[in-house]
């Protein structure tokens, strides 16, 4: 079970919100869905992003991904010191 990661920073700028999470292995954002899409970026460490039967392992070198509105998804840190960011408008 994924434990909720620490929300380190929450910034809103010019209509966009950035949520920056600092996570230890096994932490992240448990399975959920919502009515808006968001971009997810991994800045440090690695994380697994799971959505509707698919899984992507992300690192700082991975292209940011779009998680569509109304589809379930979850994000799990695979190592201590993982930093990931969700961006939405």
DSSP file (Angstrom, degrees, kcal/mol; ACC not computed):
  #  RESIDUE AA STRUCTURE BP1 BP2  ACC     N-H-->O    O-->H-N    N-H-->O    O-->H-N    TCO  KAPPA ALPHA  PHI   PSI    X-CA   Y-CA   Z-CA
    1    1 A X              0   0    0      0, 0.0     2,-0.4     0, 0.0    29,-0.0   0.000 360.0 360.0 360.0 133.9    0.0    0.0    0.0
    2    2 A X        -     0   0    0     25,-0.1     2,-0.3    27,-0.0    25,-0.2  -0.607 360.0-144.1 -79.0 128.0    1.4    3.4   -1.0
    3    3 A X  E     -a   27   0A   0     23,-2.0    25,-2.3    -2,-0.4     2,-0.1  -0.716  32.9 -95.4 -89.5 143.9    1.8    5.8    1.9
    4    4 A X  E     -a   28   0A   0     -2,-0.3    25,-0.2    23,-0.2    -1,-0.1  -0.378  40.5-132.4 -64.4 129.1    1.1    9.5    1.2
    5    5 A X        -     0   0    0     23,-2.8     2,-0.4    -2,-0.1    18,-0.2  -0.344  28.5 -93.1 -76.4 160.8    4.2   11.5    0.3
    6    6 A X  E     -E   22   0B   0     16,-1.4    16,-2.1    -2,-0.1     2,-1.0  -0.629  28.3-135.2 -77.0 126.8    5.0   14.9    1.9
    7    7 A X  E     +E   21   0B   0     -2,-0.4    14,-0.2    14,-0.2     3,-0.1  -0.753  29.0 177.7 -80.3 104.8    3.8   17.9   -0.1
    8    8 A X  E     +     0   0B   0     12,-2.1     2,-0.3    -2,-1.0    13,-0.2   0.860  61.6  10.9 -81.5 -37.7    6.9   20.0    0.1
    9    9 A X  E     -E   20   0B   0     11,-1.7    11,-2.9    -3,-0.1     2,-0.4  -1.000  52.4-170.0-145.2 142.4    5.8   23.0   -2.0
   10   10 A X  E     +E   19   0B   0     -2,-0.3     2,-0.4     9,-0.2     9,-0.2  -0.959  20.5 173.4-132.2 113.9    2.5   24.2   -3.4
   11   11 A X  E     -E   18   0B   0      7,-2.5     7,-3.2    -2,-0.4     2,-0.5  -0.977  17.6-165.0-127.9 132.0    2.9   27.1   -5.9
   12   12 A X  E     +E   17   0B   0     -2,-0.4     2,-0.4     5,-0.2     5,-0.2  -0.976  17.4 170.1-114.9 128.1    0.3   28.7   -8.1
   13   13 A X  E >   -E   16   0B   0      3,-3.1     3,-2.2    -2,-0.5    -2,-0.0  -0.970  63.9 -22.1-142.2 122.3    1.6   30.9  -10.9
   14   14 A X  T 3  S-     0   0    0     -2,-0.4     3,-0.1     1,-0.3    -1,-0.1   0.833 128.6 -44.3  50.1  41.6   -0.3   32.5  -13.8
   15   15 A X  T 3  S+     0   0    0      1,-0.3     2,-0.4    73,-0.0    -1,-0.3   0.336 118.3 103.5  91.1  -7.1   -3.1   30.0  -13.5
   16   16 A X  E <   -E   13   0B   0     -3,-2.2    -3,-3.1    71,-0.0     2,-0.4  -0.879  55.4-151.5-110.1 143.1   -1.0   26.8  -13.1
   17   17 A X  E     -EF  12  88B   0     71,-3.7    71,-2.2    -2,-0.4     2,-0.5  -0.934   5.0-162.5-112.9 135.3   -0.4   25.0   -9.9
   18   18 A X  E     -EF  11  87B   0     -7,-3.2    -7,-2.5    -2,-0.4     2,-0.6  -0.976   1.2-166.9-116.7 123.3    2.7   23.0   -9.1
   19   19 A X  E     -EF  10  86B   0     67,-2.7    67,-2.3    -2,-0.5     2,-0.5  -0.956   8.9-161.8-108.2 117.5    2.6   20.4   -6.3
   20   20 A X  E     -EF   9  85B   0    -11,-2.9   -12,-2.1    -2,-0.6   -11,-1.7  -0.888   7.2-165.3-104.4 122.4    6.2   19.3   -5.4
   21   21 A X  E     -EF   7  84B   0     63,-3.1    63,-1.6    -2,-0.5     2,-0.5  -0.889  12.7-159.6-111.6 137.1    6.4   16.0   -3.4
   22   22 A X  E     -EF   6  83B   0    -16,-2.1   -16,-1.4    -2,-0.4     2,-0.4  -0.974  27.7-178.8-110.4 124.7    9.4   14.7   -1.5
   23   23 A X  E     - F   0  82B   0     59,-3.1    59,-1.7    -2,-0.5    58,-0.6  -0.936  26.4-146.4-133.9 147.6    9.1   10.9   -1.0
   24   24 A X    >   -     0   0    0     -2,-0.4     3,-2.5    56,-0.2    53,-0.3  -0.613  58.4 -64.2 -95.5 165.7   10.8    7.9    0.6
   25   25 A X  T 3  S+     0   0    0      1,-0.3    53,-0.2    -2,-0.2    -1,-0.1  -0.267 127.1  20.2 -52.2 130.4   10.5    4.5   -1.0
   26   26 A X  T 3  S+     0   0    0     51,-2.6   -23,-2.0     1,-0.4    -1,-0.3   0.300 102.8 107.5  90.0  -8.5    6.9    3.3   -0.9
   27   27 A X  E <   +a    3   0A   0     -3,-2.5    50,-3.6   -25,-0.2    -1,-0.4  -0.575  35.3  96.8 -95.8 164.8    5.5    6.8   -0.5
   28   28 A X  E    S-aB   4  76A   0    -25,-2.3   -23,-2.8    48,-0.2     2,-0.5  -0.955  79.7 -39.6 161.6-137.7    3.6    8.7   -3.2
   29   29 A X  E     - B   0  75A   0     46,-2.5    46,-2.1    -2,-0.3     3,-0.1  -0.964  58.7-132.7-126.4 112.2    0.0    9.3   -4.1
   30   30 A X  E     -     0   0A   0     -2,-0.5    43,-0.1    44,-0.2   -27,-0.0  -0.083  48.1 -60.0 -60.9 164.7   -2.3    6.3   -3.7
   31   31 A X  E    S+     0   0A   0     43,-0.1     2,-0.3    41,-0.1    43,-0.2  -0.139  78.2 135.5 -48.5 130.0   -4.8    5.3   -6.4
   32   32 A X  E     - B   0  73A   0     41,-2.0    41,-2.2    -3,-0.1     2,-0.3  -0.954  36.2-145.9-162.9 173.8   -7.3    8.1   -7.2
   33   33 A X        +     0   0    0     -2,-0.3     2,-0.3    39,-0.2    39,-0.1  -0.966  13.9 179.9-146.2 161.5   -9.0   10.0  -10.0
   34   34 A X        -     0   0    0     -2,-0.3    36,-3.6    37,-0.3    37,-0.3  -0.963  41.4-100.1-157.4 169.7  -10.2   13.5  -10.5
   35   35 A X  S    S+     0   0    0     -2,-0.3     2,-0.3    34,-0.2    34,-0.2   0.216  95.7  64.7 -85.0  15.2  -11.9   15.7  -13.0
   36   36 A X  S    S-     0   0    0     32,-0.1    34,-0.2    31,-0.0    -2,-0.2  -0.976  75.6-123.3-136.5 151.3   -8.8   17.4  -14.4
   37   37 A X        -     0   0    0     -2,-0.3    52,-0.4    32,-0.1     2,-0.3  -0.504  29.3-171.9 -83.7 158.4   -5.7   16.3  -16.2
   38   38 A X  E     -G   67   0B   0     29,-2.0    29,-3.3    -2,-0.2     2,-0.4  -0.995  22.5-123.1-150.8 156.9   -2.2   16.9  -14.9
   39   39 A X  E     -GH  66  87B   0     48,-2.7    48,-2.7    -2,-0.3     2,-0.4  -0.773  23.7-156.3 -94.6 138.9    1.4   16.6  -16.0
   40   40 A X  E     -GH  65  86B   0     25,-2.7    25,-2.1    -2,-0.4     2,-0.4  -0.978  11.9-179.8-121.4 133.3    3.8   14.5  -13.8
   41   41 A X  E     - H   0  85B   0     44,-2.4    44,-3.0    -2,-0.4     2,-0.6  -0.991  19.4-145.9-130.6 135.9    7.6   15.0  -13.8
   42   42 A X  E     + H   0  84B   0     17,-0.5    42,-0.3    -2,-0.4    20,-0.2  -0.917  19.2 174.5-100.7 123.3   10.2   13.1  -11.8
   43   43 A X  E     +     0   0B   0     40,-3.1     2,-0.3    -2,-0.6    41,-0.2   0.705  65.2   9.6-101.3 -24.7   13.1   15.4  -10.7
   44   44 A X  E    S+ H   0  83B   0     39,-1.5    39,-1.8    15,-0.1    -1,-0.3  -0.990 113.0   1.9-154.1 152.2   15.1   13.0   -8.5
   45   45 A X  S    S-     0   0    0     -2,-0.3    15,-0.5    37,-0.2     2,-0.3  -0.425  91.4 -73.6  71.3-145.6   15.2    9.3   -7.7
   46   46 A X        -     0   0    0     33,-0.2    32,-2.8    13,-0.1    33,-0.7  -0.993  41.0-172.8-151.1 152.0   12.6    7.2   -9.4
   47   47 A X  E     -DC  58  77A   0     11,-2.0    11,-3.5    -2,-0.3     2,-0.5  -0.990  21.8-128.7-145.4 153.0    8.9    6.6   -9.3
   48   48 A X  E     -DC  57  76A   0     28,-3.0    28,-2.5    -2,-0.3     2,-0.6  -0.892  18.7-161.8-100.3 127.5    6.3    4.2  -10.8
   49   49 A X  E     -DC  56  75A   0      7,-2.9     7,-2.3    -2,-0.5     2,-0.4  -0.958  11.5-171.2-109.7 121.3    3.3    5.8  -12.4
   50   50 A X  E     +DC  55  74A   0     24,-2.5    24,-2.1    -2,-0.6     2,-0.3  -0.928  11.4 164.6-116.5 135.7    0.4    3.4  -12.8
   51   51 A X  E >   -DC  54  73A   0      3,-2.2     3,-2.2    -2,-0.4    22,-0.2  -0.939  64.4 -25.4-152.1 128.3   -2.8    4.1  -14.7
   52   52 A X  T 3  S-     0   0    0     20,-0.5     3,-0.1    -2,-0.3    21,-0.1   0.813 128.8 -36.7  39.3  54.4   -5.5    1.8  -16.0
   53   53 A X  T 3  S+     0   0    0      1,-0.3     2,-0.3     0, 0.0    -1,-0.3   0.490 118.4 103.4  85.6   3.5   -3.3   -1.3  -16.3
   54   54 A X  E <   -D   51   0A   0     -3,-2.2    -3,-2.2     2,-0.0     2,-0.4  -0.869  48.6-163.6-118.0 152.7   -0.1    0.4  -17.4
   55   55 A X  E     -D   50   0A   0     -2,-0.3     2,-0.4    -5,-0.2    -5,-0.2  -1.000   4.4-173.4-137.0 137.6    3.0    1.2  -15.5
   56   56 A X  E     -D   49   0A   0     -7,-2.3    -7,-2.9    -2,-0.4     2,-0.6  -0.998  17.1-144.7-128.5 127.8    5.9    3.6  -16.4
   57   57 A X  E     -D   48   0A   0     -2,-0.4     2,-0.3    -9,-0.2    -9,-0.2  -0.834  25.8-162.0 -89.9 122.8    9.1    3.9  -14.3
   58   58 A X  E     +D   47   0A   0    -11,-3.5   -11,-2.0    -2,-0.6     2,-0.2  -0.830  17.9 167.2-110.7 144.8   10.2    7.6  -14.3
   59   59 A X    >   -     0   0    0     -2,-0.3     3,-1.6   -13,-0.2   -17,-0.5  -0.741  58.8 -80.8-132.8-175.0   13.5    9.2  -13.5
   60   60 A X  T 3  S+     0   0    0    -15,-0.5   -14,-0.1     1,-0.3    -2,-0.0   0.697 130.3  55.5 -63.7 -17.5   14.9   12.7  -14.1
   61   61 A X  T 3  S+     0   0    0      2,-0.1     2,-0.3     0, 0.0    -1,-0.3   0.469  85.4 104.5 -93.6  -3.2   15.6   11.7  -17.7
   62   62 A X  S <  S-     0   0    0     -3,-1.6   -20,-0.3   -20,-0.2     2,-0.1  -0.604  79.5-110.0 -83.7 136.8   12.0   10.6  -18.5
   63   63 A X        -     0   0    0     -2,-0.3    -1,-0.1     1,-0.1    -2,-0.1  -0.405  44.1-101.8 -57.1 133.5    9.7   12.8  -20.6
   64   64 A X        -     0   0    0     -2,-0.1     2,-0.3   -23,-0.1   -23,-0.2  -0.254  41.8-141.5 -55.0 148.9    7.0   14.3  -18.4
   65   65 A X  E     -G   40   0B   0    -25,-2.1   -25,-2.7    -3,-0.1     2,-0.5  -0.871   3.9-129.8-119.9 152.7    3.7   12.5  -18.9
   66   66 A X  E     -G   39   0B   0     -2,-0.3     2,-0.6   -27,-0.2   -27,-0.2  -0.866  13.7-157.1 -98.7 126.4    0.1   13.6  -19.0
   67   67 A X  E     -G   38   0B   0    -29,-3.3   -29,-2.0    -2,-0.5     6,-0.1  -0.927  24.9-130.5-103.6 116.5   -2.4   11.9  -16.8
   68   68 A X    >   -     0   0    0     -2,-0.6     3,-1.1   -31,-0.2   -32,-0.1  -0.172  24.7 -92.3 -70.4 156.8   -5.9   12.4  -18.3
   69   69 A X  T 3  S+     0   0    0      1,-0.2   -34,-0.2   -34,-0.2   -32,-0.1  -0.320 104.1  13.7 -64.0 147.5   -8.9   13.6  -16.4
   70   70 A X  T 3  S+     0   0    0    -36,-3.6     2,-0.4   -34,-0.2    -1,-0.2   0.453  96.8 114.2  68.1   4.3  -11.3   11.0  -14.8
   71   71 A X    <   -     0   0    0     -3,-1.1   -37,-0.3   -37,-0.3    -1,-0.2  -0.870  69.9-114.6-103.9 140.1   -8.9    8.1  -15.2
   72   72 A X        +     0   0    0     -2,-0.4   -20,-0.5   -39,-0.1     2,-0.3  -0.385  44.6 159.1 -71.4 150.7   -7.4    6.4  -12.1
   73   73 A X  E     -BC  32  51A   0    -41,-2.2   -41,-2.0   -22,-0.2     2,-0.3  -0.975  20.3-163.5-160.9 163.1   -3.7    6.7  -11.5
   74   74 A X  E     - C   0  50A   0    -24,-2.1   -24,-2.5    -2,-0.3     2,-0.4  -0.984   9.2-148.1-150.8 156.0   -1.2    6.4   -8.7
   75   75 A X  E     -BC  29  49A   0    -46,-2.1   -46,-2.5    -2,-0.3     2,-0.4  -0.996  15.2-175.7-130.1 129.4    2.5    7.4   -8.1
   76   76 A X  E     -BC  28  48A   0    -28,-2.5   -28,-3.0    -2,-0.4   -48,-0.2  -0.989  23.6-129.6-131.1 127.1    4.9    5.5   -6.0
   77   77 A X  E     - C   0  47A   0    -50,-3.6   -51,-2.6    -2,-0.4   -30,-0.3  -0.531  13.2-164.1 -69.8 135.7    8.5    6.4   -5.1
   78   78 A X  S    S+     0   0    0    -32,-2.8     2,-0.3    -2,-0.2   -31,-0.2   0.475  71.5  21.8-100.1  -5.4   10.9    3.5   -5.8
   79   79 A X  S >  S-     0   0    0    -33,-0.7     3,-0.9   -55,-0.1   -33,-0.2  -0.989  90.1 -88.6-155.4 156.8   13.7    4.9   -3.7
   80   80 A X  T 3  S+     0   0    0     -2,-0.3   -56,-0.2     1,-0.2    -2,-0.1  -0.323 108.1  36.2 -61.9 150.1   14.4    7.3   -0.9
   81   81 A X  T 3  S+     0   0    0    -58,-0.6     2,-0.3     1,-0.3    -1,-0.2   0.632  78.5 156.1  81.1  14.7   15.0   10.9   -2.0
   82   82 A X  E <   -F   23   0B   0    -59,-1.7   -59,-3.1    -3,-0.9     2,-0.4  -0.567  21.8-168.8 -76.0 135.8   12.5   10.8   -4.8
   83   83 A X  E     +FH  22  44B   0    -39,-1.8   -40,-3.1    -2,-0.3   -39,-1.5  -0.992  10.8 170.1-125.7 123.1   11.1   14.2   -5.9
   84   84 A X  E     -FH  21  42B   0    -63,-1.6   -63,-3.1    -2,-0.4     2,-0.4  -0.955  16.9-150.5-132.8 155.6    8.1   14.4   -8.3
   85   85 A X  E     -FH  20  41B   0    -44,-3.0   -44,-2.4    -2,-0.3     2,-0.5  -0.975   2.7-157.8-129.0 134.6    5.9   17.3   -9.4
   86   86 A X  E     -FH  19  40B   0    -67,-2.3   -67,-2.7    -2,-0.4     2,-0.4  -0.953  14.1-166.9-108.4 131.5    2.3   17.4  -10.5
   87   87 A X  E     +FH  18  39B   0    -48,-2.7   -48,-2.7    -2,-0.5     2,-0.3  -0.972  16.6 155.4-121.9 130.1    1.3   20.4  -12.7
   88   88 A X  E      F   17   0B   0    -71,-2.2   -71,-3.7    -2,-0.4   -50,-0.1  -0.983 360.0 360.0-150.5 160.1   -2.3   21.4  -13.4
   89   89 A X              0   0    0    -52,-0.4   -51,-0.1    -2,-0.3    -1,-0.1   0.350 360.0 360.0-115.4 360.0   -4.4   24.4  -14.3
